[in-house]
Amino acid sequence: MLTVVWADGARDEFSAEMLRVLSPSAEVRGHSEADRKTISGKIDITIRDIQPIGHYAVRIVFADGHDTGLFSWSYLSELGREKDARWQGYLDELKAKGLRREG
């Protein structure tokens, strides 16, 4: 779980699984909507490390070695605002593709 406490005191909590499957990396997002991948089997993923990238982002290193997504503060804020809708969209996508959260 990653908890972000914003300057105004608001908090967003993200599971490692959510961050991994919604990573802003090219591996997940692709270079176009057609390239976007649905990542499955990450229900038990953990965060190994979090590294600051200047003042604008963090690099999250996951236990499976994925570390190429830079999570900007603006992306994390957007993800916090849209958390429920994005998570439901992910679950719907898994179901439509016959994929599972379990590895």
DSSP file (Angstrom, degrees, kcal/mol; ACC not computed):
  #  RESIDUE AA STRUCTURE BP1 BP2  ACC     N-H-->O    O-->H-N    N-H-->O    O-->H-N    TCO  KAPPA ALPHA  PHI   PSI    X-CA   Y-CA   Z-CA
    1    1 A M              0   0    0      0, 0.0     2,-0.5     0, 0.0    14,-0.2   0.000 360.0 360.0 360.0 135.4    0.0    0.0    0.0
    2    2 A L  E     -A   14   0A   0     12,-3.1    12,-2.8     2,-0.0     2,-0.5  -0.978 360.0-163.3-115.2 126.4    1.2    3.5   -0.8
    3    3 A T  E     -A   13   0A   0     -2,-0.5     2,-0.5    10,-0.2    10,-0.2  -0.944   1.1-164.6-110.0 127.5   -0.3    6.4    1.0
    4    4 A V  E     -A   12   0A   0      8,-3.0     8,-2.3    -2,-0.5     2,-0.6  -0.955   2.8-161.3-110.9 124.7    0.1    9.9   -0.4
    5    5 A V  E     -A   11   0A   0     -2,-0.5     6,-0.2     6,-0.2     5,-0.1  -0.935  16.6-147.2-106.4 117.1   -0.6   12.8    2.0
    6    6 A W    >   -     0   0    0      4,-3.0     3,-2.4    -2,-0.6    -2,-0.0  -0.330  27.4-102.0 -82.4 163.9   -1.2   16.0    0.0
    7    7 A A  T 3  S+     0   0    0      1,-0.3    -1,-0.1     2,-0.1    -2,-0.0   0.788 122.4  55.4 -56.5 -31.2   -0.3   19.5    1.1
    8    8 A D  T 3  S-     0   0    0      2,-0.1    -1,-0.3     1,-0.0     3,-0.1   0.410 122.6-104.8 -84.9   4.1   -3.9   20.2    2.0
    9    9 A G  S <  S+     0   0    0     -3,-2.4    -2,-0.1     1,-0.3    -1,-0.0   0.282  76.5 137.4  92.1 -10.5   -4.0   17.2    4.3
   10   10 A A        -     0   0    0     -5,-0.1    -4,-3.0     1,-0.0     2,-0.4  -0.334  40.2-148.9 -65.4 152.7   -6.0   15.0    1.9
   11   11 A R  E     -A    5   0A   0     -6,-0.2     2,-0.4    -3,-0.1    -6,-0.2  -0.965  14.4-168.3-128.5 142.1   -4.9   11.4    1.6
   12   12 A D  E     -A    4   0A   0     -8,-2.3    -8,-3.0    -2,-0.4     2,-0.4  -0.996   8.3-160.3-125.1 136.2   -4.9    8.8   -1.2
   13   13 A E  E     -A    3   0A   0     -2,-0.4     2,-0.4   -10,-0.2   -10,-0.2  -0.965   8.7-175.2-118.1 133.5   -4.2    5.2   -0.6
   14   14 A F  E     -A    2   0A   0    -12,-2.8   -12,-3.1    -2,-0.4     2,-0.1  -0.988  21.6-129.9-128.5 132.5   -3.2    2.9   -3.5
   15   15 A S     >  -     0   0    0     -2,-0.4     4,-2.2   -14,-0.2     5,-0.2  -0.467  25.4-119.6 -73.0 153.8   -2.6   -0.8   -3.4
   16   16 A A  H  > S+     0   0    0      1,-0.2     4,-2.4    29,-0.2     5,-0.2   0.883 115.6  56.5 -59.8 -37.9    0.6   -2.1   -4.9
   17   17 A E  H  > S+     0   0    0     28,-0.3     4,-2.6    26,-0.2     5,-0.3   0.936 106.3  48.5 -60.0 -47.1   -1.5   -4.1   -7.4
   18   18 A M  H  > S+     0   0    0      1,-0.2     4,-1.7     2,-0.2    -2,-0.2   0.929 112.8  47.5 -60.6 -45.5   -3.4   -1.0   -8.6
   19   19 A L  H  < S+     0   0    0     -4,-2.2    -1,-0.2     1,-0.2    -2,-0.2   0.891 113.2  49.3 -63.5 -38.9   -0.2    1.0   -9.1
   20   20 A R  H >< S+     0   0    0     -4,-2.4     3,-1.0     1,-0.2    -2,-0.2   0.935 114.9  41.6 -66.8 -46.1    1.4   -1.9  -10.9
   21   21 A V  H 3< S+     0   0    0     -4,-2.6    18,-0.4     1,-0.3    -1,-0.2   0.705 120.9  42.7 -79.6 -17.9   -1.5   -2.6  -13.3
   22   22 A L  T 3< S+     0   0    0     -4,-1.7    -1,-0.3    -5,-0.3    -2,-0.2   0.034  83.1 150.2-111.0  24.8   -2.1    1.1  -14.0
   23   23 A S    <   -     0   0    0     -3,-1.0     6,-0.2     1,-0.1    -3,-0.1  -0.254  51.1-133.9 -57.1 140.7    1.6    2.0  -14.3
   24   24 A P        +     0   0    0      0, 0.0    46,-0.2     0, 0.0    -1,-0.1   0.276  66.4 124.4 -80.0  14.2    2.2    5.0  -16.5
   25   25 A S  S  > S-     0   0    0      1,-0.1     4,-3.0    44,-0.1     5,-0.4  -0.286  74.9-119.6 -72.7 158.0    5.1    3.1  -18.2
   26   26 A A  H  > S+     0   0    0     42,-0.2     4,-1.7     1,-0.2    -1,-0.1   0.807 112.8  65.5 -64.6 -29.6    5.3    2.4  -21.9
   27   27 A E  H  4 S+     0   0    0      2,-0.2    -1,-0.2     1,-0.1    10,-0.1   0.889 116.9  25.1 -59.5 -39.2    5.2   -1.3  -21.1
   28   28 A V  H  4 S+     0   0    0     -3,-0.4     9,-2.9     8,-0.1    -2,-0.2   0.912 132.6  35.3 -91.4 -52.5    1.6   -0.9  -19.8
   29   29 A R  H  < S-     0   0    0     -4,-3.0     3,-0.3     7,-0.2     7,-0.2   0.780  91.4-158.9 -74.8 -28.0    0.3    2.1  -21.6
   30   30 A G     <  -     0   0    0     -4,-1.7    -1,-0.1    -5,-0.4    -2,-0.1  -0.247  40.8 -74.5  71.6-171.1    2.1    1.5  -24.9
   31   31 A H  S    S+     0   0    0      1,-0.1     2,-0.3    -4,-0.1    -1,-0.2   0.434 115.8  15.9-102.9  -2.9    2.7    4.3  -27.3
   32   32 A S  S >> S-     0   0    0     -3,-0.3     3,-1.1     1,-0.1     4,-0.8  -0.954  89.8 -96.1-156.1 168.2   -1.0    4.4  -28.4
   33   33 A E  G >4 S+     0   0    0     -2,-0.3     3,-0.8     1,-0.3    -1,-0.1   0.854 123.6  57.7 -58.6 -34.7   -4.3    3.0  -27.1
   34   34 A A  G 34 S+     0   0    0      1,-0.2    -1,-0.3    -3,-0.0    -4,-0.1   0.773 105.4  50.7 -66.9 -25.8   -3.9    0.0  -29.5
   35   35 A D  G <4 S+     0   0    0     -3,-1.1    -1,-0.2    -6,-0.2    -2,-0.2   0.601  81.9 120.4 -86.5 -12.4   -0.6   -0.8  -27.8
   36   36 A R    <<  -     0   0    0     -3,-0.8     2,-0.3    -4,-0.8    -7,-0.2  -0.252  51.9-148.8 -60.2 137.1   -2.0   -0.7  -24.2
   37   37 A K        -     0   0    0     -9,-2.9     2,-0.7   -10,-0.1    -1,-0.1  -0.822  10.6-133.6-109.5 146.4   -1.6   -4.0  -22.3
   38   38 A T        -     0   0    0     -2,-0.3     2,-0.5    55,-0.1   -16,-0.1  -0.890  24.1-151.5 -95.6 115.5   -3.8   -5.5  -19.7
   39   39 A I        +     0   0    0     -2,-0.7     2,-0.2   -18,-0.4     3,-0.2  -0.766  21.2 176.8 -90.9 127.1   -1.5   -6.7  -16.9
   40   40 A S        +     0   0    0     -2,-0.5    61,-0.2     1,-0.1    63,-0.1  -0.720  47.9  46.7-122.0 173.4   -2.9   -9.6  -14.9
   41   41 A G  S    S+     0   0    0     59,-2.2     3,-0.2    -2,-0.2    62,-0.2   0.778  71.6 116.9  70.5  29.6   -1.8  -11.9  -12.1
   42   42 A K    >   +     0   0    0     -3,-0.2     3,-1.7    58,-0.1    60,-0.2   0.140  26.2 116.9-115.2  20.0   -0.5   -9.1   -9.8
   43   43 A I  T 3  S+     0   0    0     58,-2.2   -26,-0.2     1,-0.3    -1,-0.1   0.820  85.0  40.1 -59.1 -31.5   -2.8   -9.5   -6.8
   44   44 A D  T 3  S+     0   0    0     57,-0.2    -1,-0.3    -3,-0.2    -2,-0.1   0.267  85.5 132.7-101.7  11.2    0.1  -10.3   -4.5
   45   45 A I    <   -     0   0    0     -3,-1.7     2,-0.3     1,-0.0   -28,-0.3  -0.270  37.3-161.4 -63.9 148.1    2.6   -7.8   -5.9
   46   46 A T        -     0   0    0    -30,-0.1    17,-2.6   -31,-0.1     2,-0.6  -0.866  22.0-110.6-126.3 163.4    4.6   -5.7   -3.4
   47   47 A I  E     -B   62   0B   0     -2,-0.3    15,-0.3    15,-0.2     3,-0.1  -0.846  26.5-176.9 -94.6 125.0    6.5   -2.5   -3.6
   48   48 A R  E     -     0   0B   0     13,-3.1     2,-0.3    -2,-0.6    14,-0.2   0.810  65.5  -8.0 -89.6 -35.3   10.3   -3.0   -3.2
   49   49 A D  E     -B   61   0B   0     12,-1.7    12,-3.1     2,-0.0     2,-0.4  -0.991  49.9-149.3-160.3 154.1   11.4    0.6   -3.3
   50   50 A I  E     -B   60   0B   0     -2,-0.3    10,-0.2    10,-0.2    -3,-0.0  -0.994  19.0-170.0-130.6 125.6   10.3    4.1   -4.0
   51   51 A Q  E     -B   59   0B   0      8,-2.8     8,-3.1    -2,-0.4     2,-0.1  -0.960  21.1-125.2-120.6 127.8   12.7    6.6   -5.4
   52   52 A P  E     -B   58   0B   0      0, 0.0     2,-0.6     0, 0.0     6,-0.3  -0.456  15.2-158.5 -68.6 141.8   12.2   10.4   -5.8
   53   53 A I  E >>  -B   57   0B   0      4,-2.9     4,-1.4     1,-0.2     3,-1.2  -0.897  59.0 -63.9-120.1  96.8   12.6   11.8   -9.3
   54   54 A G  T 34 S-     0   0    0     -2,-0.6    -1,-0.2     1,-0.2     3,-0.0  -0.309  90.6 -52.9  57.2-142.3   13.3   15.5   -8.8
   55   55 A H  T 34 S+     0   0    0     -3,-0.1    -1,-0.2     1,-0.1     3,-0.1   0.267 131.9  62.7-107.4   8.7   10.3   17.2   -7.2
   56   56 A Y  T <4 S+     0   0    0     -3,-1.2    17,-2.2     1,-0.1    18,-0.4   0.580 103.8   5.6-113.9 -11.1    7.8   16.0   -9.8
   57   57 A A  E  <  -BC  53  72B   0     -4,-1.4    -4,-2.9    15,-0.3     2,-0.3  -0.963  51.2-131.7-160.9 171.5    7.6   12.2   -9.6
   58   58 A V  E     -BC  52  71B   0     13,-1.6    13,-2.8    -2,-0.3     2,-0.6  -0.985  17.4-137.8-132.1 147.5    8.5    8.9   -7.9
   59   59 A R  E     -BC  51  70B   0     -8,-3.1    -8,-2.8    -2,-0.3     2,-0.6  -0.923  19.7-153.8-100.8 125.9    9.8    5.7   -9.5
   60   60 A I  E     -B   50   0B   0      9,-0.9     2,-0.6    -2,-0.6     9,-0.3  -0.896   0.9-155.6-103.7 125.7    8.2    2.7   -7.9
   61   61 A V  E     -B   49   0B   0    -12,-3.1   -13,-3.1    -2,-0.6   -12,-1.7  -0.896  14.4-155.9-101.5 118.6   10.2   -0.5   -8.0
   62   62 A F  E >   -B   47   0B   0      4,-2.6     3,-2.3    -2,-0.6   -15,-0.2  -0.551  28.4-109.8 -94.3 159.5    7.9   -3.5   -7.8
   63   63 A A  T 3  S+     0   0    0    -17,-2.6   -16,-0.1     1,-0.3    -1,-0.1   0.723 117.0  61.1 -61.4 -22.8    8.8   -7.0   -6.6
   64   64 A D  T 3  S-     0   0    0    -18,-0.3    -1,-0.3     2,-0.1     3,-0.1   0.391 122.2-104.8 -85.7   5.3    8.5   -8.4  -10.1
   65   65 A G  S <  S+     0   0    0     -3,-2.3     2,-0.2     1,-0.3    -2,-0.1   0.279  72.8 144.2  93.7 -11.3   11.3   -6.0  -11.2
   66   66 A H        +     0   0    0      1,-0.1    -4,-2.6    -5,-0.1    -1,-0.3  -0.453   6.3 142.0 -64.7 127.8    9.0   -3.5  -13.0
   67   67 A D        +     0   0    0     -6,-0.2    -1,-0.1    -2,-0.2    -6,-0.1   0.204  34.4  99.6-151.6  18.0   10.5    0.0  -12.5
   68   68 A T        +     0   0    0     -9,-0.1     2,-0.5     2,-0.1   -42,-0.2   0.544  57.6  94.9 -94.0  -5.5   10.0    1.9  -15.7
   69   69 A G        -     0   0    0     -9,-0.3    -9,-0.9   -44,-0.1     2,-0.7  -0.751  60.2-153.9 -88.8 125.6    6.9    3.9  -14.8
   70   70 A L  E     -C   59   0B   0     -2,-0.5     2,-1.1   -46,-0.2   -11,-0.2  -0.882   9.4-151.3 -96.4 116.3    7.5    7.4  -13.4
   71   71 A F  E     -C   58   0B   0    -13,-2.8   -13,-1.6    -2,-0.7   -48,-0.0  -0.746  13.2-157.0 -90.4  97.5    4.5    8.3  -11.2
   72   72 A S  E  >  -C   57   0B   0     -2,-1.1     4,-2.5   -15,-0.2   -15,-0.3  -0.340  26.4-116.9 -69.8 156.7    4.2   12.1  -11.4
   73   73 A W  H  > S+     0   0    0    -17,-2.2     4,-2.2     1,-0.2     5,-0.2   0.869 118.1  53.9 -62.2 -34.7    2.4   13.8   -8.6
   74   74 A S  H  > S+     0   0    0    -18,-0.4     4,-2.4     2,-0.2    -1,-0.2   0.896 108.3  48.8 -67.7 -38.2   -0.2   15.0  -11.1
   75   75 A Y  H  > S+     0   0    0      2,-0.2     4,-2.9     1,-0.2    -2,-0.2   0.925 111.7  49.0 -65.5 -43.4   -0.8   11.4  -12.3
   76   76 A L  H  X S+     0   0    0     -4,-2.5     4,-2.2     2,-0.2    -2,-0.2   0.884 111.4  50.0 -63.6 -37.4   -1.1   10.1   -8.7
   77   77 A S  H  X S+     0   0    0     -4,-2.2     4,-2.2     2,-0.2    -1,-0.2   0.929 112.4  47.0 -64.7 -44.9   -3.6   13.0   -8.0
   78   78 A E  H  X S+     0   0    0     -4,-2.4     4,-2.1     1,-0.2    -2,-0.2   0.919 111.7  51.1 -60.8 -45.0   -5.6   12.0  -11.1
   79   79 A L  H  < S+     0   0    0     -4,-2.9     4,-0.3     1,-0.2    -1,-0.2   0.880 109.0  51.7 -61.9 -39.1   -5.5    8.4  -10.1
   80   80 A G  H >< S+     0   0    0     -4,-2.2     3,-0.7     1,-0.2     4,-0.3   0.910 111.4  46.4 -63.8 -42.5   -6.7    9.3   -6.6
   81   81 A R  H 3< S+     0   0    0     -4,-2.2    -2,-0.2     1,-0.2    -1,-0.2   0.846 123.9  33.7 -67.4 -33.8   -9.7   11.3   -8.0
   82   82 A E  T 3X S+     0   0    0     -4,-2.1     4,-3.0    -5,-0.2     5,-0.3   0.158  82.9 121.6-108.0  16.8  -10.6    8.5  -10.5
   83   83 A K  H <> S+     0   0    0     -3,-0.7     4,-2.6    -4,-0.3     5,-0.2   0.887  74.7  43.4 -51.6 -53.8   -9.6    5.6   -8.3
   84   84 A D  H  > S+     0   0    0     -4,-0.3     4,-2.4     1,-0.2    -1,-0.2   0.922 117.2  45.6 -63.5 -44.8  -13.0    3.8   -8.2
   85   85 A A  H  > S+     0   0    0      2,-0.2     4,-2.4     1,-0.2    -1,-0.2   0.912 114.8  47.3 -66.3 -42.3  -13.7    4.2  -11.9
   86   86 A R  H  X S+     0   0    0     -4,-3.0     4,-2.1     2,-0.2    -1,-0.2   0.908 112.6  49.2 -66.7 -39.9  -10.3    3.2  -13.0
   87   87 A W  H  X S+     0   0    0     -4,-2.6     4,-2.5    -5,-0.3    -2,-0.2   0.931 112.0  48.0 -65.3 -44.0  -10.2    0.2  -10.8
   88   88 A Q  H  X S+     0   0    0     -4,-2.4     4,-2.7    -5,-0.2    -1,-0.2   0.900 110.1  53.1 -63.4 -39.8  -13.7   -0.9  -12.0
   89   89 A G  H  X S+     0   0    0     -4,-2.4     4,-2.1     2,-0.2    -1,-0.2   0.894 109.5  49.1 -59.8 -40.4  -12.5   -0.4  -15.6
   90   90 A Y  H  X S+     0   0    0     -4,-2.1     4,-2.5     2,-0.2    -2,-0.2   0.934 111.5  48.3 -64.2 -46.9   -9.5   -2.6  -14.9
   91   91 A L  H  X S+     0   0    0     -4,-2.5     4,-2.2     1,-0.2    -2,-0.2   0.902 112.1  49.7 -61.9 -40.9  -11.7   -5.4  -13.4
   92   92 A D  H  X S+     0   0    0     -4,-2.7     4,-2.5     1,-0.2    -1,-0.2   0.896 110.2  51.1 -63.6 -40.1  -14.1   -5.2  -16.4
   93   93 A E  H  X S+     0   0    0     -4,-2.1     4,-1.8     2,-0.2     6,-0.2   0.909 108.5  51.2 -65.0 -42.9  -11.2   -5.4  -18.8
   94   94 A L  H  X>S+     0   0    0     -4,-2.5     5,-2.8     1,-0.2     4,-0.6   0.951 112.1  47.0 -56.9 -49.4   -9.8   -8.5  -17.0
   95   95 A K  H ><5S+     0   0    0     -4,-2.2     3,-1.2     1,-0.2    -2,-0.2   0.920 110.3  51.6 -60.2 -45.7  -13.2  -10.2  -17.2
   96   96 A A  H 3<5S+     0   0    0     -4,-2.5    -1,-0.2     1,-0.3    -2,-0.2   0.814 115.2  42.8 -62.2 -30.6  -13.7   -9.3  -20.9
   97   97 A K  H 3<5S-     0   0    0     -4,-1.8    -1,-0.3    -3,-0.3    -2,-0.2   0.394 112.4-116.1 -97.6   2.2  -10.3  -10.8  -21.7
   98   98 A G  T <<5 +     0   0    0     -3,-1.2    -3,-0.2    -4,-0.6     2,-0.2   0.797  68.8 139.5  69.2  28.0  -10.7  -13.9  -19.5
   99   99 A L      < -     0   0    0     -5,-2.8     2,-0.3    -6,-0.2    -1,-0.2  -0.599  39.8-142.1-102.9 165.4   -7.8  -12.8  -17.3
  100  100 A R        -     0   0    0      2,-0.2   -59,-2.2    -2,-0.2   -58,-0.1  -0.921  19.5-135.1-129.4 152.4   -7.4  -13.0  -13.5
  101  101 A R  S    S+     0   0    0     -2,-0.3   -58,-2.2   -61,-0.2   -57,-0.2   0.818  88.8  83.0 -70.2 -31.3   -6.0  -10.9  -10.8
  102  102 A E              0   0    0    -61,-0.2    -2,-0.2   -60,-0.2   -61,-0.2  -0.444 360.0 360.0 -74.5 147.8   -4.4  -14.1   -9.3
  103  103 A G              0   0    0    -62,-0.2    -1,-0.1    -2,-0.1   -63,-0.0   0.462 360.0 360.0 -82.5 360.0   -1.1  -15.2  -10.7
